[in-house]
Amino acid sequence: MLRRTVLQGMGAGLALAPLAGAQTVRQGRWLRLETANFVVYSAASEARTREEIAAVEGFHALLSKIIPRKQPSTLKLPIYMTGNDEDFRDVAPWADRDVMGFVHYSAEQILAVSSLHKNVERQRDMQKNVRAMDARTVLLHEYAHHYIMANNRVTYPSWYNEGIAEFLSTADFVEDGVLVGKFTAARATWLANAPWLNITIFLTANPNELSNEKQGQFYAQAWLAAHYLFQAPERAEGFDRYITALHDGADPMAAFEPAFGITAQAFDKELRDYKNKPLKFGKVAGITANASIEMKGERLPVAADNLLMPLANVSCARPTRYAMGSVAAIRNQPRKLEADPFAIRARATAEIWYGDLGEARKLLDRLLVTDTQNAETQHLSGLCDLRAAYRTKDAALFKKARGAFASAQKIDATRANSLFRYVECGVQEAGGRFDDHFADVAFMTYRLAPQVDGYAQALALALIQQKRFADAVLVLRPQIADSHDSNKALPQALMEAAKAEKEPAFFWPESAAAIDETDD
């Protein structure tokens, strides 16, 4: 639901603290800082990294105030802050040159990437009511999506999904608070000069299916609509009723007037009128961007210097065409790193997904002698056996892999990927059936990260097998409505089965059996 907050002043300050945990061993160029909500890997300076973390922690506090949730996800989001084009290409070989950041969700990996060196504009060059389009703005936009999807899995229309992320991403931390409601020059230009989108297109379109010109205008109008909802209480109340109707399966056009109390055309006129008025921004009380907040810090070993970003890429289990450059970089690591645990895990990950499972098994067996209490090592061991089980049809390997995933989750209770693979093993052992235990674990996985398609689909399949068809529909509907999700075939098939109250043919979503080459 939409929530509003009072915009007013507050006191805040910035202070830089020295990095904790100084070590005498040779350290690499990557810094790792962990806070209450994030694990950040940065190739930038410590001072710059702390400032960016302070901003994103402050932004998390802003979201928690505007969109409060009783049971927020406990997962910490990993953020990679790259320092140059090469680092960014290593983790995003698929990206256009103008991409400054993104968030990735898959069964194996959830992460955000921010390219700190790719600032199109600088804030010091902007007028006071304009927010620069820089790496931070992009990161805050993506984190807004992440927060909403992780903590508020309901059916938002595309225009609001993008509009609220645009509206909040321009948050500007100043000495005594955070300014909310600024606009970027690009969005203002679209509103001032581009043809206005028809209201029916605006309310129903998937922006990814629009032309470049219409897509740009869609984002600008979406920002304006979100801005307006925060200034017009009666419209915000109507929006709350509207998303309730959408979540219940209502048609977006038919549900508009009963929820808002005005026609869509009247709402369109209000937006046009609002566009021509001076747009206000305000200050939120009680929010700080304080770089002296508690952060656990360390320098990663030298082995991570040129392996961290290729490892992040292959850990996402991307299609082969986007991964083989990273695989080559990992395989070509210097001989002196062959005994380094970080380098061994990187090589094992690359071999598990894109190479030789036998070689991966040798590497992991060697590592498990001294690294048994490392959750990632245990997870990789399970993943190696799970992929081998699919290839050999050896039921014993499914059971062995399940034990490794259980060990990983015991070491780190927030490992949603280990829980998901644990359920995958158990359901495969049971011939495609969820018993109560595995259905419960599927629900635990979904609660940790409902934005991951595979987690939602696995839970929906469990619910259908339990004949809880209405619950399965509720789990699937936000995924089908998500404009960022291009692969609708599996959730649509599950949705049709749930609505027909029939069990579909068994499949495992985001299976470890093979790389999905259709994923772009």
Order of alpha helices (4+ residues) and beta strands (2+ residues): beta-beta-alpha-beta-alpha-beta-beta-alpha-alpha-beta-beta-alpha-alpha-alpha-alpha-alpha-alpha-beta-beta-alpha-alpha-alpha-alpha-alpha-alpha-alpha-alpha-alpha-alpha-alpha
